[in-house]
Amino acid sequence: MPLTPVTLARLADGIGSAIERLLPEEKLDAVVFGCTSGSAVIGPENVTNRVHAQRADIAVTNPATAAVAALRHLGASKLAFVAPYTADVAERTADIFRGAGIEIMDACCLGLLTDAEIAVPGPDHYRSVLEQMDLSGAEAIFLSCTTSRALDAIAPLEEMTGLPVITSNQASFWHALSLIGQSRAISGFGRLLS
């Protein structure tokens, strides 16, 4: 299925039933809605409201909210933004950062249309992308999308650029742990989790 603002908006319809089926007999501490662009299109507050309609007593985050929180935690307000999506979806996702007062210094949109395509580029591809970008003035790098293979790219890209690298999944892990009061270091996933 192509990732468009229309198809991403439809994800909202399944949040309630997914939460109903997610370990219904267990008390969960936190839940992550696992789609960065979907979070941007649906709206982070709407995601949280839909989760809370089923389970009011749970901490909720999503990659867009988590990335903004991570950038604030790191004191970064100027961003190099890499999105695997088409331009319309990338712009909707970038608006989350702009709306939070984070300036996008340079951006790269890979123009990929499906999750299957987004899952292909690996660490070497992200290195090539960043080599083509103007990182001057950026205080951090954000690699968008929970489907992307960006986790393994964090440490090498931080070493290459000297900047903290935030990914959708890494930020979501960190934010969910923060919401439940866990703050232990996890090595291998960049400055944010160290």
Rosetta silent file (secondary structure, phi, psi, omega in degrees, C-alpha in Angstrom):
SEQUENCE: MPLTPVTLARLADGIGSAIERLLPEEKLDAVVFGCTSGSAVIGPENVTNRVHAQRADIAVTNPATAAVAALRHLGASKLAFVAPYTADVAERTADIFRGAGIEIMDACCLGLLTDAEIAVPGPDHYRSVLEQMDLSGAEAIFLSCTTSRALDAIAPLEEMTGLPVITSNQASFWHALSLIGQSRAISGFGRLLS
SCORE:     score description
SCORE:     0.000 S_00000001
   1 L     0.000  131.689  178.818    0.000    0.000    0.000 S_00000001
   2 L   -68.919  144.015  176.613    1.426    3.407   -0.887 S_00000001
   3 L   -89.372  106.733  177.067    2.124    5.793    1.973 S_00000001
   4 L  -128.532  163.745  175.226    0.096    8.893    1.265 S_00000001
   5 H   -54.854  -34.482 -179.933   -1.566   11.360    3.632 S_00000001
   6 H   -68.405  -48.619 -178.992   -4.888    9.631    2.874 S_00000001
   7 H   -68.588  -34.643  177.956   -3.695    6.086    3.617 S_00000001
   8 H   -67.438  -37.862  177.761   -1.794    7.254    6.701 S_00000001
   9 H   -61.499  -32.459 -179.950   -4.903    9.013    8.044 S_00000001
  10 H   -66.482  -20.216  177.671   -6.768    5.692    7.821 S_00000001
  11 L   -59.338  -28.074  179.955   -4.410    4.200   10.397 S_00000001
  12 H   -57.705  -34.893 -176.977   -6.344    6.111   13.047 S_00000001
  13 H   -63.345  -24.701 -177.403   -9.333    3.824   12.504 S_00000001
  14 H   -96.880   -3.800 -175.800   -7.402    0.778   13.726 S_00000001
  15 H   -62.395  -48.414 -177.104   -5.837    2.222   16.874 S_00000001
  16 H   -58.841  -48.066 -178.012   -8.728    1.385   19.207 S_00000001
  17 H   -69.130  -32.723  176.891   -9.076   -2.240   18.136 S_00000001
  18 H   -64.773  -43.492  179.755   -5.295   -2.742   18.229 S_00000001
  19 H   -65.955  -37.043  176.802   -5.147   -1.466   21.814 S_00000001
  20 H   -59.339  -35.973 -175.930   -8.064   -3.722   22.787 S_00000001
  21 H   -90.387   -8.480 -175.286   -6.105   -6.762   21.569 S_00000001
  22 L   -81.755   95.182 -179.086   -2.716   -5.761   22.970 S_00000001
  23 L    43.306   63.287 -172.009   -2.274   -8.057   25.990 S_00000001
  24 L   -62.095  -24.459 -179.178   -5.768   -7.266   27.286 S_00000001
  25 L   -87.120   -7.962 -175.393   -5.275   -9.119   30.580 S_00000001
  26 L  -103.794  149.226  171.428   -2.028   -7.314   31.403 S_00000001
  27 L   -87.383  117.997  178.323   -1.407   -3.864   32.815 S_00000001
  28 L   -94.376  143.476  176.765    0.880   -2.105   30.376 S_00000001
  29 L   -82.039  -38.995 -176.602    3.086    0.771   31.482 S_00000001
  30 E  -152.912  156.072  174.359    3.407    2.392   28.060 S_00000001
  31 E  -136.190  143.765  177.686    2.467    1.933   24.437 S_00000001
  32 E  -114.961  125.243  169.110    4.098    3.328   21.312 S_00000001
  33 L   -79.566  115.922 -165.767    2.115    4.011   18.159 S_00000001
  34 L   -93.477   54.467  175.689    4.755    2.885   15.680 S_00000001
  35 L  -150.089  115.074 -177.385    4.449    5.170   12.670 S_00000001
  36 H   -67.724  -54.119 -178.699    6.210    8.516   12.376 S_00000001
  37 H   -66.584  -36.676  175.834    4.419    9.834    9.312 S_00000001
  38 H   -62.055  -39.692  176.687    1.130    8.380   10.552 S_00000001
  39 H   -61.418  -41.479 -179.801    1.607   10.234   13.832 S_00000001
  40 H   -66.079  -42.927 -177.547    2.178   13.451   11.920 S_00000001
  41 H   -72.578  -46.102 -178.794   -0.870   13.003    9.689 S_00000001
  42 H   -70.805  -37.481 -175.550   -3.248   11.742   12.398 S_00000001
  43 L   101.703  124.650 -177.963   -1.885   14.128   15.003 S_00000001
  44 H   -55.684  -39.899 -179.870   -0.071   13.032   18.146 S_00000001
  45 H   -65.685  -38.679  177.773   -2.888   14.192   20.436 S_00000001
  46 H   -64.203  -40.358  176.370   -5.430   12.244   18.376 S_00000001
  47 H   -58.734  -49.963 -179.167   -3.260    9.113   18.644 S_00000001
  48 H   -60.616  -44.435 -179.954   -3.118    9.493   22.423 S_00000001
  49 H   -61.383  -38.928  179.477   -6.870   10.127   22.681 S_00000001
  50 H   -68.755  -37.034  175.156   -7.643    6.995   20.661 S_00000001
  51 H   -66.590  -47.200 -177.423   -5.383    4.880   22.881 S_00000001
  52 H   -67.007  -22.411  175.298   -6.844    6.382   26.046 S_00000001
  53 H   -63.422  -26.399  179.447  -10.372    5.702   24.816 S_00000001
  54 H  -100.528  -37.351 -176.706   -9.540    1.998   25.276 S_00000001
  55 L  -143.270   92.824 -171.699   -6.967    2.110   28.088 S_00000001
  56 L   -71.597  -19.375 -170.816   -6.939    5.354   29.999 S_00000001
  57 L   -98.784   28.204 -174.007   -4.230    4.388   32.460 S_00000001
  58 L  -123.178  140.643  173.847   -1.339    3.961   30.031 S_00000001
  59 E   -73.688  139.181 -175.828    1.498    6.257   28.978 S_00000001
  60 E  -127.900  136.942  170.330    1.398    6.880   25.223 S_00000001
  61 E  -142.110  175.984  177.382    3.980    8.081   22.784 S_00000001
  62 L  -151.153  163.214 -174.637    4.649    7.998   19.071 S_00000001
  63 H   -62.134  -32.546 -179.624    7.815    8.548   17.031 S_00000001
  64 H   -68.727  -50.058  177.399    7.034   12.147   16.135 S_00000001
  65 H   -61.671  -42.563 -178.513    6.400   13.220   19.732 S_00000001
  66 H   -63.790  -40.757  179.823    9.327   11.109   20.915 S_00000001
  67 H   -65.067  -41.974  177.161   11.726   12.664   18.398 S_00000001
  68 H   -62.294  -44.456  178.572   10.742   16.184   19.449 S_00000001
  69 H   -62.506  -39.644  179.305   11.210   15.219   23.113 S_00000001
  70 H   -64.280  -43.985  179.333   14.588   13.653   22.299 S_00000001
  71 H   -63.055  -40.951  177.342   15.775   16.765   20.489 S_00000001
  72 H   -64.336  -41.682  178.590   14.710   18.939   23.423 S_00000001
  73 H   -59.006  -38.313 -179.859   16.472   16.555   25.814 S_00000001
  74 L   -84.633   -3.763 -179.504   19.660   16.935   23.782 S_00000001
  75 L    72.277   26.953 -177.795   19.256   20.722   23.566 S_00000001
  76 L  -103.102  124.644  177.726   18.998   20.627   19.774 S_00000001
  77 L  -122.986    5.314  178.108   16.752   23.115   17.993 S_00000001
  78 E  -128.710  124.490 -163.888   18.362   23.000   14.530 S_00000001
  79 E  -126.379  140.100  163.263   17.879   19.822   12.567 S_00000001
  80 E   -97.417  124.625 -168.759   19.073   17.977    9.485 S_00000001
  81 E  -116.313  123.514  177.772   15.997   15.977    8.440 S_00000001
  82 E  -120.413  121.655 -179.736   16.043   12.795    6.350 S_00000001
  83 E  -125.111  134.090 -179.607   12.729   11.258    5.315 S_00000001
  84 L   -79.937   -9.708 -169.920   12.314    8.194    3.123 S_00000001
  85 L   -76.589  178.918  168.420    8.829    9.244    2.024 S_00000001
  86 L   -72.009  165.414 -173.080    7.436   11.116   -0.936 S_00000001
  87 H   -59.191  -40.335 -177.790    7.563   14.911   -0.665 S_00000001
  88 H   -65.386  -40.319  178.771    3.973   15.354    0.551 S_00000001
  89 H   -72.495  -39.138  177.950    4.408   12.877    3.406 S_00000001
  90 H   -61.200  -41.410  179.688    7.869   14.226    4.250 S_00000001
  91 H   -64.507  -42.304  178.112    6.469   17.766    4.511 S_00000001
  92 H   -61.843  -38.479  179.826    3.669   16.658    6.848 S_00000001
  93 H   -70.609  -43.942  178.634    6.244   14.924    9.026 S_00000001
  94 H   -61.068  -30.925  179.646    8.631   17.898    8.998 S_00000001
  95 H   -60.788  -28.081  176.759    5.740   20.129   10.118 S_00000001
  96 H   -60.061  -43.898 -178.894    5.771   18.340   13.489 S_00000001
  97 H   -70.739  -45.267  178.788    9.274   19.684   14.112 S_00000001
  98 H   -58.919  -41.865  179.322    8.542   23.146   12.763 S_00000001
  99 H   -64.215  -22.602  178.330    5.443   23.300   14.964 S_00000001
 100 L   -93.738    7.593  177.906    7.650   22.524   17.968 S_00000001
 101 L    81.032   18.347  178.211    9.991   25.415   17.123 S_00000001
 102 L   -97.337  125.721 -177.295   12.722   23.214   15.655 S_00000001
 103 E   -86.734  131.679  176.940   14.371   24.703   12.591 S_00000001
 104 E   -93.616  111.679 -175.220   15.129   22.390    9.688 S_00000001
 105 E   -79.411  -37.653  175.440   18.510   23.454    8.354 S_00000001
 106 E  -153.222  150.059 -178.832   18.592   20.957    5.478 S_00000001
 107 E  -139.455  148.947  175.035   16.281   18.149    4.414 S_00000001
 108 E  -132.803  128.242  178.188   16.442   15.149    2.133 S_00000001
 109 E  -112.993  120.012 -175.921   13.399   13.309    0.861 S_00000001
 110 L   -79.426  -17.306  175.145   14.136    9.883   -0.647 S_00000001
 111 L    75.529   22.155 -179.969   10.799    9.676   -2.485 S_00000001
 112 L   -83.736  144.221 -169.439    9.976    6.075   -1.519 S_00000001
 113 L  -104.141  -23.857 -174.785    6.320    5.120   -1.683 S_00000001
 114 L  -129.354  161.929  175.909    5.860    1.891    0.298 S_00000001
 115 H   -60.685  -36.928  179.402    7.095    0.293    3.506 S_00000001
 116 H   -61.072  -41.120  177.238    8.763   -2.425    1.422 S_00000001
 117 H   -69.069  -40.010 -177.244   10.823    0.209   -0.414 S_00000001
 118 H   -65.538  -30.355 -177.470   11.605    2.113    2.800 S_00000001
 119 L   -75.491   -7.699 -175.792   12.973   -1.049    4.448 S_00000001
 120 L   -80.282  -52.650 -175.353   15.695   -1.476    1.794 S_00000001
 121 L   -60.573  134.698  179.935   18.198    1.383    2.365 S_00000001
 122 L  -114.273 -164.802 -176.362   20.692    0.560    5.110 S_00000001
 123 H   -54.007  -40.070 -179.907   23.499    2.338    6.968 S_00000001
 124 H   -63.215  -37.353  178.746   25.655    2.841    3.857 S_00000001
 125 H   -64.803  -44.521  179.935   22.783    4.571    2.086 S_00000001
 126 H   -64.766  -35.430  175.447   22.225    6.928    5.015 S_00000001
 127 H   -60.326  -46.746  179.624   25.942    7.718    5.063 S_00000001
 128 H   -61.889  -41.642  178.961   25.771    8.663    1.361 S_00000001
 129 H   -60.344  -48.706 -177.239   22.691   10.803    1.915 S_00000001
 130 H   -67.256  -30.230  176.298   24.306   12.727    4.758 S_00000001
 131 H   -63.945  -25.348 -179.849   27.490   13.237    2.756 S_00000001
 132 H   -89.821  -10.642 -175.636   25.365   15.135    0.203 S_00000001
 133 L   -92.572  158.532  173.903   23.583   17.296    2.779 S_00000001
 134 L   -92.812  104.107 -177.797   24.659   20.610    4.282 S_00000001
 135 L   -92.873   -1.002 -179.972   25.011   19.822    7.987 S_00000001
 136 L   -63.652  132.531 -179.082   26.503   23.191    8.893 S_00000001
 137 L    89.614  -19.369  178.648   24.354   24.792   11.545 S_00000001
 138 L   -74.249  142.044  177.452   22.552   21.537   12.392 S_00000001
 139 L  -105.110  -10.718  177.809   22.664   20.474   16.024 S_00000001
 140 E  -163.446  165.729  177.932   21.249   16.990   15.389 S_00000001
 141 E  -121.441  135.868  174.759   20.163   14.659   12.600 S_00000001
 142 E  -118.499  123.958  174.615   16.765   12.967   12.414 S_00000001
 143 E  -105.007  109.165 -172.220   16.239    9.828   10.309 S_00000001
 144 L   -83.514  153.643  169.107   12.491    9.380   10.020 S_00000001
 145 L   102.633  125.712  178.188   10.348    6.230    9.786 S_00000001
 146 L   -73.449  -18.055  177.829    9.977    3.182   12.011 S_00000001
 147 L   -81.001  -21.300 -175.231   10.259    0.921    8.958 S_00000001
 148 L   -65.419  155.960  177.111   13.692    2.251    8.031 S_00000001
 149 L   -94.473   53.653 -173.260   16.861    0.306    8.774 S_00000001
 150 L   -94.490  -17.103 -177.640   18.363    3.278   10.569 S_00000001
 151 H   -56.605  -44.824 -179.051   19.117    1.829   14.033 S_00000001
 152 H   -71.663  -10.217 -179.873   22.389    0.283   12.887 S_00000001
 153 H   -89.503  -15.214 -171.245   23.369    3.571   11.277 S_00000001
 154 H   -57.112  -59.887 -174.796   23.237    5.658   14.458 S_00000001
 155 H   -60.471  -48.291  179.399   26.704    5.060   15.892 S_00000001
 156 H   -63.146  -34.693  179.691   28.619    5.252   12.586 S_00000001
 157 H   -73.167  -35.272  174.820   26.750    8.398   11.553 S_00000001
 158 H   -63.815  -40.574  178.380   27.363   10.069   14.888 S_00000001
 159 H   -65.137  -41.772 -178.264   31.046    9.271   14.497 S_00000001
 160 H   -66.637  -42.459 -171.190   31.070   10.559   10.909 S_00000001
 161 H   -98.571  -22.818 -173.679   29.204   13.817   11.572 S_00000001
 162 L    76.997    5.666 -178.832   29.964   14.593   15.209 S_00000001
 163 L  -109.723  151.594  171.692   26.233   15.223   15.676 S_00000001
 164 L   -66.384  138.483  178.461   23.663   13.279   17.672 S_00000001
 165 E  -112.205  125.621  178.796   21.568   11.075   15.389 S_00000001
 166 E  -112.093  132.947  173.528   17.943   10.459   16.289 S_00000001
 167 E  -117.946  162.478 -179.246   15.854    7.774   14.606 S_00000001
 168 H   -58.985  -48.386 -177.371   12.150    7.098   14.950 S_00000001
 169 H   -68.385  -45.989 -179.776   12.583    3.752   16.714 S_00000001
 170 H   -59.749  -45.617  178.698   15.410    4.847   18.999 S_00000001
 171 H   -62.447  -39.630  179.450   13.499    7.980   20.060 S_00000001
 172 H   -64.358  -43.723  177.073   10.366    5.904   20.687 S_00000001
 173 H   -58.534  -50.912 -177.645   12.272    3.435   22.897 S_00000001
 174 H   -59.484  -46.384 -175.860   13.871    6.295   24.822 S_00000001
 175 H   -68.047  -41.452  177.726   10.643    8.247   25.255 S_00000001
 176 H   -60.787  -44.430  177.138    8.586    5.240   26.362 S_00000001
 177 H   -62.654  -40.739  178.792   11.250    4.402   28.954 S_00000001
 178 H   -62.532  -41.226 -178.127   11.340    8.047   30.081 S_00000001
 179 H   -63.910  -26.360  179.663    7.566    8.128   30.484 S_00000001
 180 L  -104.114   14.690  173.209    7.696    5.190   32.889 S_00000001
 181 L    79.770   18.090  178.062   10.650    6.565   34.835 S_00000001
 182 L   -99.203  130.608 -177.419   13.367    4.331   33.399 S_00000001
 183 L  -137.940   22.919 -178.720   16.610    6.081   32.518 S_00000001
 184 L   -72.689  151.387 -178.751   19.347    3.478   32.368 S_00000001
 185 L   -73.906  141.817  175.047   21.918    3.721   29.600 S_00000001
 186 L  -126.753  115.191 -174.205   21.680    1.395   26.616 S_00000001
 187 L   -81.320  155.713  175.516   24.860    1.257   24.587 S_00000001
 188 L    94.115   -2.905 -177.219   25.078    1.039   20.819 S_00000001
 189 L  -123.366   32.143  172.451   22.151    3.323   20.010 S_00000001
 190 H    86.787  177.356 -177.347   23.736    6.737   20.047 S_00000001
 191 H   -59.002  -36.621 -175.971   24.043    9.615   22.460 S_00000001
 192 H   -57.926  -45.129 -177.113   20.336    9.684   23.254 S_00000001
 193 H   -92.737   -3.906  177.802   20.335    6.250   24.887 S_00000001
 194 L   -88.901    0.000    0.000   23.824    6.424   26.328 S_00000001
